[in-house]
């Protein structure tokens, strides 16, 4: 709607049209503005003199633009009425809309009549401010031009739509903004008042509710004015003259002016012209759409030209800045890892403090209670409870067993930064060496090089966009800015993480690739080369990538059973079913030693959740370990079992309760899987000969809720045991 506003403004005054009239050239003017730009013509140019000499053909005569010399092709911003002997030369002015208007030599006399009724100077001439066609008015003056009632209606609707919001008419205190209007009730309602006073049922269901703006137009808009004939002001238009292309009344047909012309019904021509206008608008809409797309293309070209210019002129600075930026980013990443390690160590120690504090409080309370019981002098009463107290004391003492009073975390930060490969690369940084050529042969050398060496240039790894996360690596590269030979594709190669041979991990046209499934705590070397139909470029410089030492992961909603419920950034899970459902971790392991823990947040009605590892295609609707794709320990409140392929082994006493911690240790170096409950190993080594890709896994029902803790180091006692072995 806002783009239409310029169509609704007069080219002379720049305001919305007031009582617009239609000029023969189809442009519009306010009546007052039309009178303001009238000029007087010589007698020899009057319609009467032209008709007397036989040269006049209509009531309105267009002047010869070449003879009048109103403006030229190379318009300098000024026009004149040089063709009139009686009219002085008048400079052309600019209207608020930016078009040229031709003001009269003398201001019009003041009058109390309306612009349409006020007399106009004899032999007046008017020039359209938009197309600059000039015509001489007849005796009717401005009354001879038809009124544009349609334009008045459009302006009315536009101004109504831009008006302030309407208020509800039924609110008791502060009226709210109206959302609808009932055309039958003629009342504006807000949503609460509409639901209370105008429910959509019964007889009110037939009422028509419209938006407030539409209702305002239907309420306030005056009855539509009927267009009358310009020659017979008391007659309405009833027919359409096909030859003159204008509505006419019956008197126009009877008096002979249009008697010999072909006429058609006004309603039929109205519908026909509406259809033609709609079809024409479709074509114009297509052109407008193409123009918008073309403008987007041009703007993109401007942006691309600017980017290419900056890159071409400041290539060296940009590359050096990118190296510095990449170093700063890497510095921030390494600092983040140090902070993460700091937070993790603090969390583990604080959790152990909290756990130990609770257990100590319980132990102290039991001790004080036992001391009070010992003071009793009633032997029979004492013996009734002594056996149970003795068992509780021994059980509590066992809970303070080996490992409970051992810190789970060391205070040292086992992080070391190896910057020697990067320093070596910086020292080797240099320009590409080329054969020296005479200055006057630069162009020839360029063409010869292009013709004789069509192999693509060596790609450049964009260090600021290369990074690792967990066991995945993202690499990005580009062609050198001054390269003139296009590349059809690229080949990305990585070694095996142990300094072995390179292997292809990607071949294609993209300049960025993410490689998943790498080994944790491993160092990989990466390089890339370009190719086209002629051959393959040299390898880029080798980039060294270090994967994470420990795994940080969460549960995977994408592979879980539909009954699993996730929360806490997918670290906490429960289930909506009474049956066991399986959920996997997002990260798989095929190499190295990995340890994670799961705490029991809720444990009702003594269920038996299962913890362990599984293949990606494990069954999700049964307990973990029921098929041959999972290796698990399931445990209740008293004991546990190991299970694989529905085979139960190694029953072990000791169960879980709310607050318990289950540890899972997957040692793929020794190919074993071991479980822990509250920092104590649960039974023997659960499974051996573990080979392949394993995902952390849990199965549980609605009686259990657990939270996953990752990024944990291998327990110290296991590390020492492994070193001894």
Secondary structure by P-SEA (a helix, b strand, c coil): ccccccccccccccccccccccccccccccaaaaaaabbbbcccccaaaaaaacccccccccccccccccccccccccccccccccccbbbbbbccccbbbbbcccccccccccccccccccbbbbbcccccbbbbbccccccccccaaaaaaaaaaaaaaaccbbbbccccccccccccccccccccccaaaaaaccccccccccbbbbcaaaaaaacccccbbbbbbccccccccccccccccccccaaaaaaccccccccccaaaaaaaaaaaaaaaaaaaaaaaaaaaaaaaaaaaaaaaaaaaaaaaacaaaaaaaaaaaaaaaaaaaaaaaaaaaaaaaaaaaaaaaaaaaaaaaaaaaaaaaaaaaaacccaaaaaacaaaaaaaaaaaaaaaccccccccccccccccccaaaaaaaaaaccccccccccccaaaaaaaaaaaacccccccccccccccccccbbbbbccccccccccccbbbbbbccccccbbbbcccccccbbbbccccccbbbbbbbbbbccccccccccbbbbbcccbbbbccccccccccccccccccccccccccbbbbbccccccccbbbbbbbbcccccbbbbbbbbbcccccccccccccccccccccccccbbbbcccccccccccccccbbbbbbbbcccccbbbbbccccccccccccccccbbbbbbbbcccbbbbbbccccccaaaaaaaaac
